[in-house]
Amino acid sequence: MAAGLIDGKAVAKSVRKELKGRITALKERGVVPGLAAVLVGDDPASQTYVNSKARACEKLAIYSEVIRKPATISQDELTKIVEDLNANDRIHGILVQSPLPKHIDELSVTLTIRPEKDVDGFHPHSVGMVLIGRPVLIPCTPHGIIKLLEHYEVDPSGKEVVVVGRSNIVGKPVAALLLQKGPMANATVTVAHSRTRDLSEVTRRADILIAAIGHPGTITADMVKQGAVVIDVGVNRVDDPSTEKGYRLVGDVDFEAVSQKASLITPVPGGVGPMTIAMLMSNTVSAAEQTLLTGI
């Protein structure tokens, strides 16, 4: 029996609907949430993603700026841009799009962003707060995954969750969120990766399997337990001459085969992706709300 689809577009729409009320309440108090994205270089995927964020802001009437700079920008110039945004009262959220050119120290740039404006949730302060269970601005993709599970009433409590991938953006923070004491957590979490021995044996234990590897079709049907919930974070371009663009997007999971064993599965595209942008909007609104509470 084919798995039920986890519709990220529909859940993201419900998040945006809830945000509209919060944005209206902020505007009534004289605050318009503001997001600034800094794009360095001409990476096509980064340009597409930043443009999607700008469109999402426009639909929600969130103020947005996109600052585009050539790949030749210096470390000092980029730092100055971030410092200026830190001091800009109109901007509540700052993100510097990855990847950055090799001559730029990405951690140094992240450390420059004020934690209360760190809507990507990448600052060590944000990461630490997630780890101790006191998050303020949660990394967007992990937060989106939790929202999807919540919407589809998949309670991780007491379940075995296997996260395949140990990135600072997805793997580590989603594992930390699921480990916490509290709602939509209390899971037994295993983080697997490229050095894991007998990966298939590990993944077959999972009641909830989260694939965040960055390689198309890595998770095959024989690696999945019957009835598991499968969350596919991967977005990979594969050549496909039959399409107008010459490529198509696929996930880290062999969707057709795995969907015959899973109980629920996210498609690619249309699964986790829309949630990442929705949670970025949510973080921007939360950051704006925080300014009213703290006066910062």
JOJO-V178285 format. One record per backbone hydrogen bond with DSSP energy under -1.0 kcal/mol. NH is the residue of the N-H (numbers start at 1). CO is the residue of the C=O. E is the energy in kcal/mol with one decimal. If there is no record, write none. Layout:
nh co e
NH CO E
NH CO E
//
This chain:
nh co e
3 259 -2.9
4 263 -2.6
6 265 -2.6
8 6 -1.1
8 270 -1.5
9 270 -1.0
11 7 -1.9
12 8 -2.6
13 9 -1.9
14 10 -1.6
15 11 -1.9
16 12 -2.5
17 13 -2.1
18 14 -1.8
19 15 -2.1
20 16 -1.8
22 18 -1.1
23 19 -2.8
24 20 -2.3
25 21 -2.0
26 22 -2.0
27 23 -2.4
28 24 -2.0
29 26 -1.1
30 27 -1.7
31 26 -2.5
35 63 -2.7
36 93 -2.8
37 65 -2.8
38 95 -2.6
39 67 -2.9
41 69 -3.0
47 43 -2.4
48 44 -2.4
49 45 -2.3
50 46 -2.7
51 47 -2.4
52 48 -1.9
53 49 -1.9
54 50 -2.2
55 51 -2.2
56 52 -2.2
57 53 -2.2
58 54 -2.1
59 55 -2.2
60 56 -1.4
62 57 -3.0
63 33 -2.3
65 35 -2.2
67 37 -3.1
69 39 -2.8
73 70 -1.8
78 74 -2.2
79 75 -2.6
80 76 -2.2
81 77 -1.8
82 78 -2.0
83 79 -2.5
84 80 -2.3
85 81 -1.9
86 82 -2.4
87 83 -1.5
91 88 -1.5
92 34 -2.3
93 34 -2.0
94 117 -3.0
95 36 -2.2
97 38 -2.4
104 101 -2.0
106 104 -1.0
109 105 -1.6
110 106 -2.5
111 107 -2.6
117 114 -2.7
118 115 -1.3
119 117 -2.0
121 118 -1.2
127 123 -2.5
128 124 -2.7
129 125 -2.1
130 126 -1.9
131 127 -2.1
132 128 -1.9
133 130 -1.2
134 129 -3.1
143 139 -2.3
144 140 -2.5
145 141 -2.1
146 142 -2.1
147 143 -2.2
148 144 -2.1
149 145 -2.3
150 146 -2.5
151 147 -2.7
152 148 -2.1
153 150 -1.5
154 149 -3.1
158 186 -2.8
159 156 -2.5
161 188 -2.9
162 208 -2.3
163 190 -3.0
164 210 -3.2
165 192 -3.0
172 167 -2.7
174 170 -2.6
175 171 -1.7
176 172 -2.2
177 173 -2.4
178 174 -2.0
179 175 -1.2
186 180 -2.5
187 178 -2.7
188 159 -2.9
190 161 -2.6
192 163 -3.0
196 193 -1.9
202 198 -1.4
203 199 -2.8
204 200 -1.9
205 202 -1.5
206 203 -1.5
207 160 -2.7
208 160 -1.9
209 229 -3.1
210 162 -2.9
211 231 -2.8
212 164 -3.0
217 251 -1.7
218 215 -1.3
219 252 -2.7
223 220 -2.0
224 221 -1.7
227 261 -3.4
228 225 -2.0
229 207 -2.7
230 264 -2.7
231 209 -3.2
233 211 -2.8
236 250 -3.2
238 248 -2.5
240 246 -2.3
243 240 -2.1
248 238 -2.2
250 236 -2.6
254 219 -3.0
255 253 -1.7
258 254 -2.9
259 255 -2.5
260 257 -1.2
261 258 -2.0
262 258 -2.5
263 228 -2.5
265 4 -2.1
266 230 -1.5
276 272 -1.5
277 273 -1.3
278 274 -1.9
279 275 -2.6
280 276 -1.4
281 277 -2.1
282 278 -2.0
283 279 -2.5
284 280 -2.1
285 281 -2.2
286 282 -2.6
287 283 -2.6
288 284 -1.9
289 285 -2.6
290 286 -2.1
291 287 -1.1
293 289 -1.2
294 290 -2.5
295 291 -2.2
//
